[in-house]
Amino acid sequence: MKQIANVHIIATGGTIAGRADSAAATVGYKAGELTVGQLIASVPGLDKLANLSGEQLCNIDSKDMKEAIWLQLAQRVEEAAERNDVDGIVITHGTDTLEETAYFLQLTVKTDKPIVLTGAMRPATAISADGPMNIWQSVQVAADESAKRRGVLVVMNGQINGAETVTKINVNALEAFQSPGSGAEGVIVDGKIFWQSQDITDALSANKMKFSIKNLTELPKVRIIYGYVGGDDGLFVKAALQDGARGLVYAACGNGSVPEKLAGLLKETVASGVPVAIATRCGGGVVVLSEIMTATNGFIAAGTLNPQKAKILLQLALTKTNNVKEIQKIF
Ligand SMILES: NC(=O)C[C@H](N)C(=O)O
């Protein structure tokens, strides 16, 4: 008899575990209601795909995800990945902050086993709920040898995206997640996985790059400042600094376009020892800064990372060093 893989499911809540009063409701529901056991039971034949175990870490709407929960989750994922009787891990999660959790795990969890995050856009009680198929496909990816050494993956709506590139691009559609620029790593069609990217990492060197969170009880405070017309008075920069921010991410309107009025304050911020990463609100492209902005002013270019992911990398970089040049290298 063919051996099937062992997949451990960690449930955290979200719409995938959401319940509404009516089967037609896709908005007025409560996220984080079903338990991990109920989620597993809702997918017919899942036990034939893999030997399953499950745990409930929390049961929340992911708008309420906390960095303290990330620290617990990363530890639980790593512990599960170290077990000989676990071949892959699936994490069920709300979609609103799923990309952030995925990227945090990507930067912190040392393993070469598949780690897959999934969620749903329709609550579990809806007609044509997308959760069960997403769970099925996630377990399938987590159980597959070919998904090893690909970093943390997000499986939704038949697409497999990488944690670093994926972002939620639609608030209603089932195809809510995409990787602008790079595209999906793979797709799942008719129960088969088709990889579109051959981007397999060397697990040893990838793991060496990971940040250790073992002794952390909280992450350094980093705030995102959003760029927009009329938002150049520095109010939020000053408030963030007063509140003890150890780093800032500026979500510029374009490629590194810091308004003249704000540039002075941000330069002073860097000079005072608080690093500033420049990302973009554009949703695509690579932020590349001029020599003057990096070498002279000490700004950090976020590259392809969106502001919310640049924030996570800056937080973790700050656990190692405050040195702007070092942090520029990490980015
Ligand atoms: N589709 C979803 O999962 C949205 C929900 N608000 C959540 O992030 O938990």
The ligand as a Gaussian input file, in Angstrom:
#p B3LYP/6-31G(d) Opt

LIG

0 1
 N      -11.182000      36.493000       4.193000
 C      -10.758000      36.680000       5.456000
 O      -10.231000      35.758000       6.027000
 C      -10.962000      38.029000       6.053000
 C      -11.035000      38.067000       7.552000
 N      -11.323000      39.417000       7.983000
 C       -9.710000      37.662000       8.205000
 O       -8.687000      38.105000       7.787000
 O       -9.723000      36.944000       9.173000

